[in-house]
Amino acid sequence: MSKLNPFLSLVTCLLMMTAVALRHSGKLCGITPGRPASAEPLVDSTDFIAIQEDGTVVIETTTPGAQIHGYAGPTPLKIYLKDGRVQLIEALPNQDTPEFFSATAENGFREQWYGKSAHEALAFEATPATGATYSSTAFIQNVQTGLAAYLATQGENASLPSNHSTWRPGLKFFCGLLVALAAAILPFFVKHRYYRMVQLTLNVLVLGFWCGTFVSYTLMVKFLSQGIHDLGALTPLVLLAMAFLFPLFGRRGHYCLHACPFGSLQELAGKCPAKKLRISPQWLKRLETFRQLLWALLMFVMWCGVGFAWMDNEPFAAFLFRTAPPVALTLALGFTILSMFVPRPYCRFVCPTGSLIKFAEK
């Protein structure tokens, strides 16, 4: 029975997170339980088009863009055409992280399409917003899909442009994947302290600030709710394997110690020559109990269908600093400073994601 315990813990953890994902979005791998899987929406349906009294055409992308997802969920839009040209683009209610999706309303991102005809806007190659790649790419794809569907109803060419792609491999992807694989494999063979410094630095700079890739509740709920749609998810899948599968082979805590960008940042900050605070065994036990109780409370409120907003405020989101919530930035800065005096304080005494990983290891 003892040999089965790690597998049972992992399955229990998966079931717990599945319940959270269902309460969060009502979907599992993009499918709403109890409803038959719907076919791809037809582009010649007119259910998504309305015409106002002044002749403005309003296109809703909820149906034609149902399979398009941002950072944390579908991102439908309303596109207004006046005299055949794009007048306004509005976001409909969505489940995407507010701070990330709000980046599409800044710095003239949406205005790039204004004044263009439907054909011009469809062919326009917009650049994703910096710091909100997932959300802004989903925005672009919704615009393209909505306009293509509208043109199809008018009997015109509705071909999507060649840049209509969920994912394209690039330098960022390959560098992130290489760093993740190094964190997964090299610690088995390389024990030199200088190597560890290099790996920690790469975790922070490449996985953290450049790629914005890390294990978090938002990532897990996204994958469970929406499923995996392209190879762009390969790097986070490697990180998830380190967190939840490596313990089955005796490598407990491998992700937290060797790959987590925020854990790496705390460890690097802890190497500064500041006097370290000594915490008594009694307080260490109390802080450990606090971490466990906090995690249990957060899981309970999410099972009740409330309190999901905290996921967007984990300090990991601070690596996406251009669009990170203020709470996440504050927590990240505070715990980074504190880690100069106390080794990895967030990992040891707070981290709900780390608590979930520890639960799966037992």
WOVEN-V615602 format. One record per pair of residues at least 12 apart in sequence whose ideal C-beta (glycine too) atoms are under 10 Angstrom apart, sorted by the first residue. I is the first residue (numbers start at 1). J is the second residue. If there is no record, write none. Layout:
((I;J) (I;J))
This chain:
((5;362) (6;245) (6;247) (6;248) (6;249) (6;250) (6;252) (6;360) (6;361) (6;362) (7;248) (8;362) (9;244) (9;247) (9;248) (9;358) (9;359) (9;360) (9;361) (9;362) (10;244) (10;245) (10;247) (10;248) (10;359) (10;360) (10;361) (10;362) (11;360) (12;359) (12;360) (12;362) (13;220) (13;244) (13;356) (13;357) (13;359) (13;360) (13;361) (13;362) (14;220) (14;224) (14;244) (14;360) (16;299) (16;302) (16;303) (16;356) (16;359) (16;360) (17;217) (17;220) (17;221) (17;223) (17;224) (17;299) (17;302) (17;356) (17;360) (18;220) (18;221) (18;224) (18;225) (19;224) (19;299) (19;302) (19;303) (20;217) (20;220) (20;221) (20;224) (20;225) (20;298) (20;299) (20;302) (20;303) (20;305) (20;308) (20;311) (20;356) (21;220) (21;221) (21;222) (21;223) (21;224) (21;225) (21;226) (21;302) (22;221) (22;224) (22;225) (22;303) (22;305) (23;221) (23;301) (23;302) (23;303) (23;304) (23;305) (23;306) (23;308) (24;72) (24;73) (24;95) (24;217) (24;218) (24;221) (24;222) (24;224) (24;225) (24;302) (24;305) (24;308) (24;311) (25;72) (25;73) (25;74) (25;95) (25;221) (25;222) (25;224) (25;225) (25;226) (25;308) (26;95) (26;225) (26;305) (27;73) (27;74) (27;95) (27;224) (27;225) (27;226) (27;227) (28;224) (28;225) (28;226) (28;227) (29;223) (29;224) (29;225) (29;226) (29;227) (29;228) (30;66) (30;67) (30;69) (30;74) (30;225) (30;226) (30;227) (30;228) (30;229) (31;225) (31;226) (31;227) (38;63) (38;66) (38;67) (40;64) (40;66) (40;67) (41;61) (41;62) (41;63) (41;64) (41;65) (41;66) (41;67) (41;145) (41;149) (42;63) (42;64) (42;149) (42;152) (43;63) (43;64) (43;145) (43;146) (43;148) (43;149) (43;150) (43;151) (43;152) (43;153) (43;158) (43;160) (44;149) (44;152) (44;153) (44;155) (44;158) (45;63) (45;64) (45;149) (45;152) (45;153) (46;149) (46;150) (46;152) (46;153) (47;60) (47;62) (47;63) (47;64) (48;60) (48;61) (48;62) (48;63) (48;64) (48;65) (48;76) (48;78) (48;79) (48;146) (48;149) (48;150) (48;153) (49;79) (49;81) (49;146) (49;149) (49;150) (49;153) (49;154) (50;78) (51;81) (52;80) (52;82) (54;82) (55;81) (55;82) (55;83) (55;84) (56;80) (56;81) (56;82) (56;83) (56;87) (56;88) (57;79) (57;80) (57;81) (57;82) (57;83) (57;84) (57;87) (57;118) (57;150) (57;153) (57;154) (58;78) (58;79) (58;80) (58;81) (58;87) (58;88) (58;90) (58;150) (59;77) (59;78) (59;79) (59;80) (59;81) (59;86) (59;89) (59;118) (59;142) (59;143) (59;145) (59;146) (59;147) (59;149) (59;150) (59;153) (60;76) (60;77) (60;78) (60;79) (60;90) (60;92) (60;142) (60;146) (60;149) (61;74) (61;75) (61;76) (61;77) (61;78) (61;79) (61;89) (61;92) (61;139) (61;141) (61;142) (61;143) (61;144) (61;145) (61;146) (61;147) (61;149) (61;150) (62;74) (62;76) (62;77) (62;78) (62;92) (62;93) (62;94) (62;142) (62;146) (63;76) (63;145) (63;146) (63;149) (64;76) (64;142) (64;144) (64;145) (64;146) (64;147) (64;148) (64;149) (64;150) (64;152) (65;77) (65;92) (65;138) (65;139) (65;141) (65;142) (65;143) (65;144) (65;145) (65;146) (65;149) (66;145) (67;141) (67;145) (67;166) (67;226) (67;229) (68;137) (68;138) (68;139) (68;140) (68;141) (68;142) (68;144) (68;145) (68;146) (68;164) (68;166) (68;229) (69;94) (69;95) (69;96) (69;134) (69;135) (69;137) (69;138) (69;141) (69;166) (69;222) (69;225) (69;226) (69;227) (69;229) (70;91) (70;94) (70;95) (70;96) (70;97) (70;100) (70;101) (70;104) (70;132) (70;133) (70;134) (70;135) (70;136) (70;137) (70;138) (70;139) (70;141) (70;142) (70;222) (70;226) (71;95) (71;96) (71;97) (71;99) (71;100) (71;101) (71;132) (71;133) (71;134) (71;135) (71;136) (71;137) (71;138) (71;212) (71;218) (71;219) (71;222) (71;312) (71;317) (71;320) (71;323) (72;94) (72;95) (72;96) (72;97) (72;98) (72;100) (72;101) (72;134) (72;135) (72;218) (72;219) (72;221) (72;222) (72;225) (72;226) (72;308) (72;311) (72;312) (73;94) (73;95) (73;96) (73;97) (73;101) (73;135) (73;138) (73;221) (73;222) (73;225) (73;226) (74;92) (74;94) (74;95) (74;96) (74;138) (74;142) (74;225) (74;226) (75;91) (75;92) (75;94) (75;95) (75;96) (75;100) (75;101) (75;104) (75;134) (75;135) (75;136) (75;137) (75;138) (75;139) (75;141) (75;142) (76;90) (76;91) (76;92) (76;93) (76;94) (76;138) (76;142) (76;146) (77;89) (77;90) (77;91) (77;92) (77;94) (77;104) (77;110) (77;138) (77;139) (77;142) (77;143) (77;145) (77;146) (78;90) (78;91) (78;92) (78;142) (78;146) (79;113) (79;118) (79;121) (79;142) (79;143) (79;146) (79;147) (79;150) (80;114) (81;117) (81;118) (81;121) (81;146) (81;147) (81;150) (82;115) (83;117) (84;116) (84;117) (84;118) (84;119) (85;113) (85;114) (85;115) (85;116) (85;117) (85;118) (85;120) (85;121) (86;110) (86;111) (86;112) (86;113) (86;114) (86;115) (86;116) (86;117) (86;118) (86;120) (86;121) (86;122) (86;124) (86;143) (86;147) (87;113) (87;114) (87;115) (88;110) (88;111) (88;113) (88;114) (89;104) (89;105) (89;109) (89;110) (89;111) (89;112) (89;113) (89;114) (89;121) (89;139) (89;142) (89;143) (89;146) (90;105) (90;110) (91;104) (91;105) (91;110) (91;135) (91;139) (91;142) (92;142) (94;135) (94;138) (95;221) (95;222) (95;225) (95;226) (95;308) (96;132) (96;134) (96;135) (96;138) (96;139) (96;222) (96;312) (97;132) (97;134) (97;135) (97;218) (97;222) (97;309) (97;311) (97;312) (97;313) (97;317) (97;320) (97;323) (97;324) (97;325) (98;135) (98;309) (98;312) (98;323) (98;325) (99;131) (99;132) (99;135) (99;312) (99;313) (99;317) (99;320) (99;322) (99;323) (99;324) (99;325) (99;326) (99;327) (99;328) (100;129) (100;131) (100;132) (100;133) (100;134) (100;135) (100;136) (100;138) (100;212) (100;218) (100;312) (100;317) (100;320) (100;322) (100;323) (100;324) (100;325) (101;129) (101;132) (101;134) (101;135) (101;136) (101;138) (101;139) (101;323) (102;129) (102;132) (102;135) (102;323) (103;128) (103;129) (103;130) (103;131) (103;132) (103;133) (103;135) (103;136) (103;139) (103;320) (103;322) (103;323) (104;128) (104;129) (104;132) (104;135) (104;136) (104;137) (104;138) (104;139) (104;140) (104;142) (104;323) (105;129) (105;139) (106;129) (106;132) (106;322) (106;323) (107;129) (107;130) (109;126) (109;127) (109;128) (109;129) (109;130) (109;132) (109;136) (109;139) (109;140) (110;126) (110;129) (110;136) (110;139) (110;143) (112;124) (112;125) (112;126) (112;127) (112;140) (112;143) (113;126) (113;140) (113;143) (113;147) (116;147) (117;147) (118;146) (118;147) (118;148) (118;150) (118;151) (118;154) (118;156) (119;147) (119;151) (119;156) (119;157) (120;147) (121;143) (121;144) (121;146) (121;147) (122;143) (122;144) (122;145) (122;146) (122;147) (122;148) (122;150) (122;151) (122;156) (122;157) (122;158) (122;159) (122;160) (122;161) (122;164) (123;144) (123;147) (123;159) (123;160) (123;161) (123;162) (123;163) (124;140) (124;143) (124;144) (124;147) (124;161) (124;163) (125;140) (125;161) (125;162) (125;163) (126;139) (126;140) (126;143) (126;144) (126;163) (127;140) (128;140) (129;322) (129;323) (130;320) (130;322) (130;323) (131;212) (131;319) (131;320) (131;321) (131;322) (131;323) (131;324) (132;212) (132;320) (132;322) (132;323) (133;172) (133;211) (133;212) (133;232) (133;320) (134;166) (134;167) (134;212) (134;222) (134;232) (134;320) (135;323) (136;323) (137;165) (137;166) (137;167) (137;168) (137;232) (138;166) (140;161) (140;163) (140;164) (141;160) (141;163) (141;164) (141;165) (141;166) (144;160) (144;161) (144;163) (144;164) (145;158) (145;160) (145;164) (147;160) (148;160) (148;161) (148;164) (165;230) (166;229) (166;230) (166;231) (166;232) (167;229) (167;230) (167;231) (167;232) (167;233) (167;234) (168;230) (168;231) (168;232) (169;230) (169;231) (169;232) (169;234) (170;232) (171;210) (172;206) (172;210) (172;211) (172;212) (172;213) (172;235) (173;211) (173;213) (173;231) (173;232) (173;234) (173;235) (174;235) (175;202) (175;205) (175;206) (175;207) (175;210) (175;211) (175;235) (176;202) (176;206) (176;207) (176;208) (176;210) (176;211) (176;212) (176;213) (176;232) (176;234) (176;235) (176;236) (176;238) (176;239) (177;206) (177;207) (177;211) (177;213) (177;231) (177;234) (177;235) (177;237) (177;238) (178;202) (178;206) (178;235) (179;199) (179;202) (179;203) (179;205) (179;206) (179;207) (179;208) (179;210) (179;211) (179;213) (179;235) (179;238) (179;259) (179;261) (180;202) (180;203) (180;206) (180;207) (180;211) (180;213) (180;234) (180;235) (180;236) (180;237) (180;238) (180;239) (180;241) (180;242) (180;255) (180;259) (181;234) (181;235) (181;238) (181;259) (182;195) (182;198) (182;199) (182;202) (182;203) (182;206) (182;258) (182;259) (183;199) (183;200) (183;202) (183;203) (183;207) (183;238) (183;239) (183;242) (183;254) (183;255) (183;257) (183;258) (183;259) (183;260) (183;264) (184;238) (184;239) (184;241) (184;242) (184;246) (184;251) (184;254) (184;255) (184;258) (184;259) (185;258) (186;198) (186;199) (186;258) (187;199) (187;242) (187;251) (187;254) (187;257) (187;258) (187;259) (188;251) (188;254) (188;258) (196;257) (196;258) (196;264) (196;267) (197;264) (197;267) (197;268) (197;271) (199;258) (199;259) (199;264) (200;257) (200;258) (200;259) (200;260) (200;261) (200;263) (200;264) (200;265) (200;266) (200;267) (200;268) (200;271) (201;264) (201;265) (201;268) (202;259) (202;261) (202;264) (203;258) (203;259) (203;260) (203;261) (203;262) (203;263) (203;264) (203;265) (203;267) (203;268) (204;260) (204;261) (204;262) (204;263) (204;264) (204;265) (204;266) (204;267) (204;268) (204;269) (204;319) (205;261) (205;264) (205;265) (205;319) (206;261) (207;235) (207;236) (207;239) (207;259) (207;260) (207;261) (207;264) (207;319) (208;260) (208;261) (208;262) (208;264) (208;265) (208;316) (208;318) (208;319) (208;320) (208;321) (209;261) (209;265) (209;318) (209;319) (209;320) (209;321) (210;319) (211;235) (211;236) (211;261) (211;319) (211;320) (212;261) (212;316) (212;317) (212;319) (212;320) (212;321) (212;322) (212;323) (212;324) (213;232) (213;233) (213;235) (213;236) (213;238) (213;239) (213;259) (213;261) (213;316) (213;319) (214;235) (214;236) (214;239) (214;255) (214;259) (214;260) (214;261) (214;262) (214;263) (214;314) (214;315) (214;316) (214;317) (214;319) (214;320) (214;353) (215;236) (215;239) (215;240) (215;242) (215;243) (215;244) (215;255) (215;256) (215;259) (215;260) (215;261) (215;316) (215;353) (215;354) (215;356) (215;357) (216;236) (216;239) (216;260) (216;262) (216;311) (216;312) (216;314) (216;315) (216;316) (216;317) (216;351) (216;352) (216;353) (217;298) (217;299) (217;302) (217;308) (217;310) (217;311) (217;312) (217;314) (217;316) (217;352) (217;353) (217;356) (218;308) (218;311) (218;312) (218;313) (218;314) (218;316) (218;317) (218;353) (219;233) (219;236) (219;237) (219;239) (219;240) (219;311) (219;316) (219;353) (220;236) (220;240) (220;243) (220;244) (220;311) (220;353) (220;356) (221;302) (221;308) (221;311) (222;236) (222;311) (223;236) (223;237) (223;240) (238;255) (238;259) (239;255) (239;259) (239;260) (239;261) (240;255) (240;357) (241;254) (241;255) (242;254) (242;255) (242;256) (242;257) (242;258) (242;259) (242;260) (242;357) (243;255) (243;256) (243;259) (243;260) (243;353) (243;354) (243;356) (243;357) (243;360) (243;361) (244;356) (244;357) (244;360) (244;361) (245;360) (246;258) (246;361) (247;357) (247;358) (247;360) (247;361) (247;362) (248;360) (248;361) (251;361) (252;357) (252;358) (252;360) (252;361) (252;362) (253;347) (253;354) (253;357) (253;358) (253;361) (254;357) (254;361) (255;353) (255;354) (255;357) (256;344) (256;347) (256;348) (256;351) (256;353) (256;354) (256;357) (256;358) (257;344) (257;347) (260;316) (260;344) (260;347) (260;351) (260;353) (260;354) (260;357) (261;315) (261;316) (261;318) (261;319) (262;314) (262;315) (262;316) (262;317) (262;318) (262;319) (262;331) (262;332) (262;335) (262;336) (262;339) (262;344) (262;346) (262;347) (262;351) (262;353) (262;354) (263;316) (263;339) (263;344) (263;346) (263;347) (263;348) (263;351) (263;354) (264;344) (265;315) (265;318) (265;319) (265;332) (265;335) (265;336) (265;339) (265;344) (265;346) (266;315) (266;332) (266;335) (266;336) (266;338) (266;339) (266;340) (266;342) (266;343) (266;344) (266;345) (266;346) (266;347) (266;348) (267;339) (267;343) (267;344) (267;347) (268;336) (268;339) (268;340) (269;335) (269;336) (269;337) (269;338) (269;339) (269;340) (269;341) (269;343) (269;344) (270;336) (270;338) (270;339) (270;340) (270;341) (270;342) (270;343) (270;344) (270;345) (271;339) (271;340) (272;339) (272;340) (272;341) (273;340) (274;337) (274;339) (274;340) (274;341) (275;340) (275;341) (276;340) (276;341) (276;342) (276;343) (277;338) (277;340) (277;341) (277;342) (277;343) (277;345) (278;342) (279;342) (279;343) (279;345) (279;348) (279;349) (283;349) (284;348) (284;349) (286;349) (287;342) (287;345) (287;348) (287;349) (287;350) (288;348) (288;349) (289;349) (290;349) (290;350) (291;346) (291;347) (291;348) (291;349) (291;350) (291;351) (291;352) (291;354) (291;355) (291;358) (292;355) (292;358) (292;359) (293;355) (294;349) (294;350) (294;351) (294;352) (294;355) (295;350) (295;351) (295;352) (295;353) (295;354) (295;355) (295;356) (295;358) (295;359) (296;352) (296;355) (296;359) (297;352) (298;310) (298;311) (298;352) (298;355) (298;356) (299;352) (299;355) (299;356) (299;359) (309;325) (309;327) (310;327) (310;352) (311;352) (311;353) (312;324) (312;325) (312;327) (312;328) (313;325) (313;326) (313;327) (313;328) (313;329) (313;330) (313;331) (314;327) (314;328) (314;331) (314;332) (314;346) (314;350) (314;351) (314;352) (314;353) (315;327) (315;328) (315;329) (315;330) (315;331) (315;332) (315;333) (315;334) (315;335) (315;336) (315;346) (315;350) (315;351) (315;353) (316;328) (316;331) (316;332) (316;346) (316;351) (316;353) (317;329) (317;331) (317;332) (318;330) (318;331) (318;332) (318;333) (318;335) (318;336) (319;332) (331;346) (331;350) (332;346) (334;346) (335;347) (335;349) (335;350) (335;351))
